[in-house]
């Protein structure tokens, strides 16, 4: 049954069992959507540019007769623009659509390309965005992680070896994010995550691909049916309250730091670090983290401020390797390195400690 075939009453019922389809640009959201419906309902984008520019609702009837709706979202970390606020705009659009259509979310389908070597900072940020949007104790039990493009690796590694590497990486990411949410860190286990591996095709070119897509579709139908029985991620009233709370933080990401008329911040930590530029090379910067929650990076030889960004409850810091660390914010990711492993770890600890305090200060709206 397609969108046009649904009556208004059926659409209202379908919105009580809604699923968000999320992922980085190129993760295969559109192809999976077409696989579920068995036909071309959304254009597949061949380039690295984002194919979906705004959220859309699709209605679908499962084989057991349950009506569901799927929200196809824009590709977060959009490669079609260098505007660091584009994810904020997309997120606000998703929130407004949920509020306008009075949608009840039962689950989130996170898509990731299995062929990518690692789960990068942009993909981690997608998790960070949605983790802050919903109650953590429910969020982690209502997500489906789907690795797409699940076929043989060109380097010759077996799929099972790659799966093990992916899941080990996921355990680290899961631990970093969940441990920053102290009220639920003892109640949620990694095994609570639902992880699937699919390879779907569109357009379908042969009988083998057709059988494969049918298998993926049937497996997803069973999964979505089970998730329809779960507790909603959040009530409509609570979502509206949280939207205001998250919206305030999003706005703070966009505002420039201006302390000319205020008392000078206390520097928590400062070091000469190598900062990764958008052009992938590293520049020497004097990096300072202030007590009011912003990080400045300065060209040390000219004592010239090159940029600044806000640290709030939506941020997380991770150690990438022995000498590198990253700071993931909603709007972008910053990568730094130092020749001392001890100093890199110290920055991560201090930033995450500050984020924990931000979370503690926020009122419990649930």
N, C-alpha and C positions, 0 to 999 in steps of 0.2 A: 504494500500500500504506500503510495507516494504522498507528498505534502498536500497536493490538491484534493486527494481522496478523503482526507480527514475532515470530519465535521468539527464545528467549534467546540462541541461537548467533548469529542475525542481528543482534541488538542489540549484542552484544559486538563483532562485526565493524564495525558502523556507528559505534561509539564510537572506532574507529581513524581515522575520517575525520569529525571534528567541526568545526562552525563556530559561532562565537559571533555572535549577532545583537544589536548594541548601538546605542544612540542615545539622544538626549534624549527626554523625554516628548513625544509628539505628532509624532515623526518618521516614523511610519508603519510601525513594525516589524510590528505585528499584521496590517495589511492586506497587506503583502508576504508574510508567512508564509502567509496564507490564499490568496494568489495562487499561491504555489509548490505548495501542496497541492490547489488547485482547489476548495476547499470551506471552510466555516467551522469551523476547528479551534480558533480562539481568538477571543474576543470583541473587536470593534472598539470602542474607547472614543471617543465623540464629543466629550467635554469635554476641558478642558486637564489634567484629573487623570490620573495614571498608571494605565493599564489593567492592567499586569502588575506584581504586587506581589512575586513571587518567581520565581526561574529555573525554567524547565521544559524538558524534553528532548522533541524530536519526531524520529521516525525516518522516513526517506524513501529510496526506491529510485530512483536515476537511471535514465534510459532505457538506459544501457549496462550496467545490472545492478549497479553499485556501490551499496552501502548506506552512507548517511551519517546523521549526527545533527545537529540544529540546536538550539542552546541559546538559547531566547528569554529575554532578561534584563529585569529591571525597568528602567523609564525612569530613567536617571541625570539628576541635576538635577531631581528630582521636584517638580512644582508642587503636589502634594497635601499638602505639609508644609513647615513653616518650620524643621524640625530640621536643622541644618547637618551632622549626622553620618549622615544617611540614606544618602548615597552610600557611606560607609564600610561601613554595614551591608549594603547591596546587594552591594558588592564582596566582602566576606567570604563572603556567601552563594554567589556565583558560584564563588569559589575552593574552598569546601568541597564544592560539587556536583561540580566537576571532579575533586577528590581522591577523593571517595566513589565515584563512578562509574568511576574510572580512565579518564578521557577523554583522548584525544590530539587536540590542537587543530591543524587544518590551515590555518585562516584565520579572520579576523574581518570581518564585514560591518558597517560603520559607516553608519548611515542618518542623513541630514540633510534637512530640509525645504527644497526649492529656492526656495520662496516667501519665506523669511526674507531680510531685506536683507543681513545679514552673518553670518559664522560667529562666534557670540558666545563669550564667555569660558567659559560653561558647556559648550559643545560642545568647545572646546579642552581643557577639563579631562577630558572623556571620553577624548580621545586621550592625555592625560598619564597618566591612570590605567593604561590598558592598555599604554602604552609602557614604563612602569616595571615592569609585571608580566611582560613577556617580553623575551628578548634583542633589542636594537634592530636588530642586523644582520640578523635574520630577520623581526622584526616588520613592518618597513616593506615587505617583499616579499611578505607573506602577508595583506595587508589589501585589502578591496574597499570603496571609498567609493561609496555609492549616494545620489544626490540623488533624493528622492521628490517627489511633487506637481509633476511636470515638465510644466507647461502654460503657456499664455500669461499674461504678466504684466498685471495690471489697469491698470498705468500706461502700457501701450502699448509698452514696451521689447521688443525681439525676444529670443527665447530664446538666440540666439547671443551677443548682447551681455551678457546676464546670465551665461551660461556663462563668458565671458572674465573678467568681474569676479570670479566665484566662484573660478576657477582661479588668478587673480592673488593673491587673498587666501590661498588654500591654499598657494601657493608661499611666502608670507611666514611663515605658521604653520609649515609644514614646515621652513623654514630655521631659525626660532627654536628649535624643539624638537630637530631633528637636530643642530644646531650645539652644543647643550648636552651632547651625547653624543660626546665627542671621539674615542673609539676607533672610531666608525663614520662620522664626518662626512665622511670622504674616500672611503667605499666605497658610499654610497647616493645616488642621484640622484632628483630629483623625478619623472623619467620612469618610475621604478620603480613609482610608484603606479598602481593600477588604479581608474579613476573611471568610473562608469556613471550614466546619467540615465534614470529610469523614472517612469512614471505608471500606477499600478495602481488598480483599483476593487474595492470589496467593500462591500455586495453588488453583483453585476453586474446592471445594469438594461437593457442592450440588446446587440445583436449586435456593435456596434462595440467596446464595452467588453470583451466576451468575447474578441474577436480580439486586442485590445491585451494582455489578461492572458496569453493563450496565447503571444504573442511574448515578453513579459517572462519568462515561465516557461521557455521554450525557451532563451533567451539565458543565463539564470542557470544552467540545467542544464549547458550547455557550459562555462561559467566554473567552476562547482564541480567538474566532472569534471577540469579542468586543475589546479585547486588541490589535488585529492586526490593528485596526483603529486608535490607539493612536500614538502620536508623539514618535519617537525612544528615548531611554534613552540618547543616545549620538551619534554624528556623528563619522565616522571612523577616521577622522583627529584629532578631539578633543580627542578621546579615546587614540590615540597614544601619544598625549601631556600629558594627564593625567597619562598614564601608566608610563612615565618617572618620573613624579612628585611623584606618589605613590611608584614607585620602589626605589627612593632615600630614602624615609622614611622606607621602608622595610629593606633596607641595614643597615640603622642606628640602627634598632632593633637588628641586628645580631652582631654589632660591640661592643667590650668591651669599657668601659669608661677608658681613660688613660689621666690624666691631669698632668703628671709628669713635662712636659716642658711648662705648661701653668699656667697662673695666677689662683690662687685658687678661686673656685666658692664661691659665697655668699650663705649662708644657708637661705632659705626663711622660713622654719619651721622645727622644730625637736621635737620629743617626744619619750618617752619610750612607745612602743606599743607591743601588742601581734600579731605576724605574723603567719598565718596559713601555715603549711608545706604541702608538697605533700602527707604526710602520715596522714593528717587531724588533727594532734594535733597542739597546739600553742606554739611558742617559744618567749621568751622575747627578743626584739630587740630595739636598739636605731636607729630610722628611721629619716633620714635627706633628705629633698627635696632641691636641689640646683637650683640656678638661671639659670644655663645653661641647665636645663631640665633633670636631672637624680635623681633618688631616691636610696640612699644607705641604706642598713640595716646591722647593726653592732651588734655583740655580746658584750653587755656592760661590762661584767665582764672581758673579755680578750681584749677588744677594738680591736676586729678582724672583718674585713669586711667579711660578709657572702654572699653578693650578691649586684647587682645593676641592675636597668633597666631604660630605656629611656621613658620620657614623651614627646609626640609630638602630632600633630594634629589628630592622629588616636586613641587617648586615651579618656577614659571617666571614671569618678568616680561616684559611686552610694552609697547611704546609704542603707545597707541591713536591719538593725534593729536599735534599739536605740543606740547600742554600737559598731556595726560593720560597716565597709565600704569596698568596693572593688574598685580596680583600674583595668579596663579592657584595655588591649593593644592588638594589632593584634596577638602577639605571645603567650600570656598567660594572666591569671587573678591572681591578688594578693589580698589576703584578710587580713585585719587588724582589731583589736578591741582595745578599750580603755574603762576604767570604766566610763569615762565622755562622755556623749552624745554630749556635747558642743564641745569637742576636736575632736570627730569623724566627726561632721558636718564641723568643721573648715578645716580639711584636704580635705574634698570633695570640699568645696568652693574654696580653694586655687588651687587645682589641675585643676579643671574645668576652673577657671579664667586663668591659664597658658595656657591651651589648646585653649581657646578663642583667646588669644593673638597670638598663633601659627597660627591659622586660619586667623587672620587679616593680619599677615605678608606675608602669601602666596599670590602670584599674582593671579588675577582672570583670569584663562585661558579660561573661557567660554565667 
